[in-house]
Amino acid sequence: MPSDSLEIKVSLQKLLIALVVIIVPLNFLGLYLSSESNTSLEQVIGTHFRTIAQADATTALQFVNDRVIDVGAIAGEPTVVDAAVAANQTYERRSAEATAANIAEIDNKWDTPAGDAVVKAMLSSPVSRLLQSRREVDPRLSGNHSGR
């Protein structure tokens, strides 16, 4: 009875050699392509992060520059200049020890009921009213970030 199946006889050694000759180069090619794609992905991600960082840095720089200009304008206000000159004149003829003693006295009063009068005087000054009105106009000047 003739056999209906086709038999191919190949030695195991030849089969293994053929597989090694075909599979090993394909593995090296796959490894190389994987490495190259990983490098490309890292470069693309790095570019995206750099772009994001530059955009955020530009935004932060603009915010800081705007606040510096705002504070410079406030510092140039005649009310602020007059208050600074008056405060400087108060202390210019005092010794360093007398100035330190005055600061220590205010510091000791600050968190006591006697400090309320000092705070009230500060908050009712023309400079304080100017700063409060500026803060109402532009909440970003208040120091907290609720005005964003």
C-alpha positions in Angstrom: 0.0 0.0 0.0 1.5 3.2 -1.1 1.9 6.0 1.4 -0.2 9.0 0.8 1.9 11.3 2.9 5.0 13.1 1.8 7.9 12.5 4.0 10.8 14.9 4.1 13.8 13.6 5.8 16.2 16.2 7.1 18.8 15.7 9.7 18.4 17.4 13.0 21.7 19.1 12.7 20.8 20.7 9.3 17.4 21.8 10.7 19.1 23.5 13.7 21.7 25.2 11.5 18.9 26.5 9.2 16.9 27.8 12.2 20.0 29.5 13.7 20.9 31.1 10.4 17.3 32.4 10.0 16.2 33.2 13.6 19.4 34.7 15.1 19.7 37.5 12.5 16.0 38.2 12.9 16.4 38.5 16.7 19.3 40.9 16.3 17.3 42.9 13.9 14.4 43.0 16.3 16.7 44.0 19.2 18.2 46.8 17.1 14.8 48.1 16.0 13.6 48.0 19.5 16.6 49.9 20.8 16.2 52.5 18.0 12.5 53.0 18.7 13.2 53.4 22.4 15.9 56.1 21.6 13.5 57.9 19.3 10.7 57.8 21.9 13.0 59.2 24.6 14.0 62.0 22.2 10.3 62.9 21.5 9.4 62.8 25.1 12.4 65.0 26.0 11.4 67.5 23.3 7.8 67.6 24.7 9.0 68.1 28.2 11.4 70.8 27.1 8.6 72.6 25.2 6.3 72.4 28.3 9.1 73.6 30.6 9.9 76.6 28.3 6.2 77.6 28.1 5.8 77.4 31.8 9.1 79.3 32.4 7.9 82.0 30.0 4.6 82.3 31.8 6.3 82.4 35.2 8.8 85.0 33.9 6.0 87.2 32.6 4.0 86.9 35.9 7.1 87.9 37.9 7.9 90.8 35.5 4.4 92.1 35.7 4.4 92.0 39.5 7.8 93.8 39.7 6.4 96.5 37.4 3.3 96.7 39.6 5.3 97.0 42.8 7.6 99.5 41.2 4.6 101.7 40.4 3.4 101.4 43.9 6.8 102.2 45.3 6.8 105.4 43.2 3.5 106.6 44.6 3.9 109.9 46.5 2.1 108.5 49.5 4.5 105.6 49.7 7.6 107.8 49.2 6.4 110.3 51.8 5.8 107.5 54.3 9.3 106.0 53.7 11.0 109.4 54.0 9.1 110.1 57.3 10.0 106.6 58.7 13.6 107.1 57.8 13.7 110.6 59.4 12.2 109.0 62.6 15.2 106.7 62.9 18.0 108.6 61.3 19.1 110.4 64.5 18.7 107.4 66.8 21.5 105.0 67.7 21.4 101.4 66.6 20.7 100.4 70.2 17.7 102.7 70.5 16.4 101.5 67.2 16.8 97.9 68.2 15.1 98.6 71.5 12.1 100.3 69.8 11.8 97.3 67.4 12.0 94.8 70.3 9.3 96.8 72.2 6.9 96.7 69.2 7.7 93.0 68.7 6.9 92.2 72.4 3.6 94.1 72.1 2.6 92.6 68.7 0.8 89.5 69.9 -0.8 91.1 72.9 -3.9 93.2 73.3 -1.5 96.3 73.4 -0.5 95.4 69.9 -4.0 96.1 68.6 -3.3 99.8 68.8 -0.1 99.4 66.8 -2.0 97.4 64.1 -4.9 99.8 64.1 -2.5 102.7 63.5 -0.8 100.9 60.7 -4.0 99.8 59.0 -5.4 103.4 59.2 -2.4 105.0 57.6 -2.6 106.6 54.1 -0.1 104.0 52.8 -2.1 101.1 54.1 -5.3 102.5 52.6 -3.4 102.9 49.2 -2.1 99.3 49.4 -5.6 98.0 50.3 -7.2 99.8 47.4 -4.5 98.4 45.0 -5.1 94.9 46.4 -8.8 95.3 45.7 -8.1 96.3 42.1 -5.5 93.6 41.6 -5.8 90.6 44.0 -2.5 89.1 42.7 -0.7 91.7 44.8 -2.0 90.3 48.0 0.6 87.6 48.3 -1.9 84.7 48.1 -2.8 83.2 44.8 -6.5 83.4 45.0 -6.5 86.2 42.5 -5.3 84.0 39.6 
